[in-house]
C-alpha cells in the first residue's frame, strides 16, 4: 500500500491537505498545555490549518516550532510534526525493520533554525520507545543521526532536497537526492515514520525565548509505502 503526494511538489491550496495527502498521518503542534501539546487527527486534519505552525506556503506545507513552544511529556523540545498512522488515520502505524519494505520519501527544505543552537530534525524513524534514526541539521551540517554519515556539510537554509528512507531486511537505507548514503543494520519493532519540524532547542539554550525564534521545515512532497 502507498499513500502521499508525489515528490515533485504540490499545487498551492487553502489547507495543507490540498498539498500533501494526510490520510494516514496525525499532527502534533507546539501549542496546547505543558506536556500535552495539541494533536490533530483525521478526519479533522484534512481541513486543518494553523498559521504559522502548519500552513500552506509557496507550494509546500510549512511546519514551524518555536523554542518557547509546548513539548510532549517525553521531550524537552517543541515540534510541528506528522506521525504515521494507518486505517485512514484511525490507528497508530507500527511495523518492523525486519518485515516487508517500509519506505518514506520527503521532498523538503529546512528554512529556519533557532538562534544559538541551530538544530532541527526534519524526518525520523521512531520505534515503540525512541527515535531509531533522524535526518538532522546542526548549523550547516545535514546528517543521518545514529552516528551515521553526513549528507552535506554545507547546507544552506532554504535549499530543497529529497531524502528517502527504506527499512527492510533488518537494515535502514538512506538516500539523499537520489544517491544512497547510509546502510544501517538495525532490528527494531513498533516503528513508524515522522516528518515535519522537530526543533532541537528551547528557552533554556536558545534566546530570545519567543515565537520569533524557531525551527522551520517546508515539505513539498511526502510519500509512504509498505
N, C-alpha and C positions, 0 to 999 in steps of 0.2 A: 504494500500500500504506500501511497505517496501523497503528501499534501504540501502546499506552499505556492508561492508565486515564482515565476521564472527569474533567474539571476540577472536578466537583462534590465531589470528595473521596472517599476510600475508607473502608471499614469497618476497625476495628482488627483486626489479625491477629497471628499469633505471629512472623512474619518480614516484612521489607519487601516481599517479592514477593506477599504477601497484600493489600497496599495499592496497589502500583504494578505494572504489567506490565513486568517487567525482561527480557523475552525478547531484545530487541536492544540490550542495554547490557552494559558491563563496569564494575567498580568499582575505583577507586584509593583507598586508605586512607592515613592519616598514621602508619602503623605499618610495621615491617619494618626494613631496614638502610639506612644513609645512601646516598642516590642510587638506592635500589632499594626503593621502597615496596611494600607488599602489594597485589596485584591479584587480584580475584575475577572469574572469567569463568563463563559458562554451561557446563554445567548447574548447577554448584555455587552460583551466585548465587541460584537460585530457592529455596534452602533456607537461605540465609546471613543471619546477623545478628551484629553485633559492637557491643555496648553499651559506651560511649555514642556511638561514631563513626558507626554505621549501624544504626538500630533503629527499631521502631515506637513512636510516641508520639502519643496523642490523635488517632487517625485520620489521621496523617501519617507520613512517613518522616523521621526526624531524621538530619541529616548534620552531624557535628562535626569540626572540625580545630583542635587546639590549637597555639599558637605554637611549642611545642617538638616538634611532630610531624615525622616523616620527610618529606622532599621528593623529588620526581623529580629526575633529573640536570639537567634543563633549567630548573629553577625553584628559588628560594630560599624559597618559601612552601609551606606544607602544604595538603593538600586531602583532603576526603572527597567524592568527585565521580564521577558516572557519565560514561562516554564512549560515544557512539553506536556501535553495531555493526550488522551485517546477518547474514543467513543463520542465524537463531536464535542469534545471539551468537558465531558462529564466525569472522567476518571483520570487519575494520575498515570502518566506513562511510566513503565517500569520494564526494562529489558536488561540483557546481559551482553557483555563484550564477547562472550563465548558462544552465543547463539544467534544465527542469522547474520544479516548485513544491515547495519544501522548507520544511516548517513544524514548529516546536516550540511547544507551549503548556505553560506551567508555572503551576500554582496553588500558591502558596508564601507563606511568611513568613520573614523574616530575624529570628531570635530572639536572637542574641547577636553582639557584635563584640568584638574584643580590646581590651585597655586600651592607652592612649597612642596607638595607631594603629588607630582603629576602622573598619577597612575589610574588606569581604567581597565577593567576586564570587559571584553567585547564578544564573548562566546564561551560556553562551558559544556563539558560532560560532567554530570554530577551523579554520584551513586546514592545509596539509601542514607548515607550519613555525612558525606563530604564531597567536595569537588575532586574529580579524578584528573581533569585536565582543563586548563583555561587558555584562552587567547588573550594575552595581557600586554599592555603598553606601559612602559616606565620611561618617561621622558621621550626620547626618540627611538628607544629600543622596543620593537614589537617582537614578541617571542611566545613560544609554547611553554606554559608554566607547569612543569612537573620535573624541573631541571632539564627541560627539553631545549631544542635548538632556537636560535634567533631566526626570525623570518626576514626582518630587515633591521639594521642598526641606525638607519637614517630616515625613519618615518616622519613625514611632515603632516601635521594636523590637516584634515580635510581630504587627504589622499584616499581615493576609493580603491578597495581591494576585495578579492574574493578568497575566502577560506573554506576548505571542505574538510570535514571530519568524518572518517569512516571507521566504525568499530565492528570488527569481525574476527573470528578465529582466535580470540584472546589477544588481539592487537588493536591499537587505535592509530590510524594513519592520518596525518595532517598534510594537506596540500595548500600552498599559497600561490595565488594567481596561476593555478594550473600545474605547478611543479611540486612533487612530493618532497616534504621537508623533514618529516618525522615518522618513525615507526616505533611505537611504544608498546612493549609487551605488558599487558595488564589483564588480570582476571577480576572482573567486578560485576556486581548484580544490583538490581534496584535502580538501574541507570536511567537517565533522561537528559535531554538537551536543554540548554538555556541560551537565550540571545537577547541583546539589548545593552544597556549601560549599567555596569556594576562598579561604581566609583570606589576606589581603594583609598579613601581619605575621609576624615571627619573633622569636627571642630577642634579636636584635641591636637591635631597635627597639620592643619591647613587653615590659614587665615586669608581673607576675612571669613568669619562664621556667618555666612549669609547666602541667600538664594542666588547671588551673583557669582558665586564660586562653585563650580560644578564640573562633573564629567558628562560628556555627551557623545552619543553614537547615533549616526544616521544609517538606517537599514533600507536598502533599495530592493533587495530580494532575499527571500528566506524559504528554503525547501527542506523537507524532511522525508525520508523514505525508510521502510523496514521490509 
